[in-house]
Amino acid sequence: MAASWLSIFLMLALSSIYCTVSHPSPDMWFQGLFPPRVCLANARTNTFYGIMFDAGSTGTRIHIYTFVQKNPEQPPELEGEIFESVKPGLSAYVDQPEKGAETVKGLLKMAKEAVPCSHWKETPVVLKATAGLRLLPEPKAQALLSEVREVFEKSPFLVPNNSVSIMDGSSEGVLAWITVNFLTGQLYSQNQMTVGTLDLGGASTQITFLPRSEETLEQTPVDFVTSFEMFNSTYTLYTHSYLGFGLKAARLATLGALEMKVVNGQMFRSSCLPKRLEAEWHFGGVRYQYGGNKEGETGFEPCYSEVVKVVQGKLHQPDEIRRRSFYAFSYYYDRAVDTDLIDYEKGGVLEVRDFERKAKEVCDNMDRYTSASPFLCMDLSYITALLKEGFGFGDNTLLQLTKKVNNIETSWALGATFHLLQSLGLSH
């Protein structure tokens, strides 16, 4: 009996020595026993994922959403989001589509790390391009999309039909509205006290809200009204996307360079820019040379007279918006942050007049803002003109500027993912 106990003791001692000598970290002794690509069941069965790429005019963004279906009779709950972006946007690779697709491929690696491999085959991946690609010639845009589609098809994820496409501008507005009102809890409200949304991108801008007045619907152009079903409810929205009225497209329009064939050496000037400025700017794969008016006036008044021509009389003005609250994001948010109107992390609430006040301050004191973007005066003046002369907002209209709600990006991507999951029968 003593001999057998001695044998057991010696075996335990030897195994302990083996772990200590052969494996400096005893906790890691099992490494090498399993193939490196073994996929453990590390995700709950009621958890599912969605991957949405936003191919904008200034950058490509990936949103990786995690959902939990706690009650099959109710919409899924959003558990979290992983977000990343790269610059420039796909449209910058107009003559190098393979290189453009490589930027998407890089972001897709993040999705493989974020989504458990046990869920890869059931996780849809979709890319929707916005105004940046809408402005490109059709053959060049399709060449870019074709390269991205090839990247998707080589990935382990679920690739639905029409997984890579150019999104209609009105859909962009509707999906952003769904995102904001879902995150703020308004889609579940019985009285439907929803908020409107304003999105200002590089090439286009959108306005979307749920009209409370029948008069608004009666006086609105037919193509500005859309109805859809989501979460067992029907919504009829006022929505429109204005292509060519995004912040960067507006710069070109103000400079007189929009839709113009640029000749080498051609200089575009504006009173919205510092007098001595001469520089280059790349947008949509085109190089522009721009500068200030050396001999003319500068400041808010001459600048505003230039930018107001871009929007005046060109946008529909529903009277109801003066009495409604709106969430504003993208470049509305960025320019407010750039000029300390709001905090970068927290966002804030502004009146329309606050943009005008800051535009006057910047434009009339350009020398004090030399470290900022040379377009800051022009951008703030354009935002002011767009809100007041374009959409018809009053000076005291309140705008909630935010980048995130409940730590989720306020973009159309979440709304698009909900729609995608519903169409695939992956959510209720």
Secondary structure as UniProt FT lines:
FT   HELIX           2..22
FT   HELIX           26..28
FT   TURN            29..32
FT   TURN            36..37
FT   TURN            45..46
FT   STRAND          47..55
FT   STRAND          60..68
FT   TURN            72..73
FT   STRAND          77..86
FT   HELIX           90..93
FT   TURN            94..95
FT   HELIX           97..114
FT   HELIX           117..122
FT   STRAND          124..129
FT   HELIX           131..134
FT   HELIX           138..153
FT   TURN            161..162
FT   STRAND          164..166
FT   HELIX           169..183
FT   TURN            184..185
FT   HELIX           186..188
FT   TURN            190..191
FT   STRAND          196..200
FT   STRAND          204..209
FT   HELIX           214..219
FT   HELIX           222..224
FT   STRAND          225..230
FT   TURN            231..232
FT   STRAND          233..243
FT   HELIX           247..255
FT   TURN            258..259
FT   TURN            264..265
FT   STRAND          267..270
FT   TURN            271..272
FT   TURN            275..276
FT   STRAND          278..283
FT   TURN            284..285
FT   STRAND          286..292
FT   HELIX           300..311
FT   TURN            312..314
FT   HELIX           319..323
FT   STRAND          326..330
FT   HELIX           331..338
FT   TURN            339..340
FT   TURN            344..346
FT   STRAND          347..351
FT   HELIX           352..363
FT   TURN            364..365
FT   HELIX           366..369
FT   TURN            370..371
FT   TURN            374..375
FT   HELIX           376..385
FT   HELIX           386..391
FT   TURN            395..396
FT   STRAND          398..401
FT   STRAND          404..405
FT   TURN            406..407
FT   STRAND          408..409
FT   HELIX           412..423
FT   TURN            424..425
//
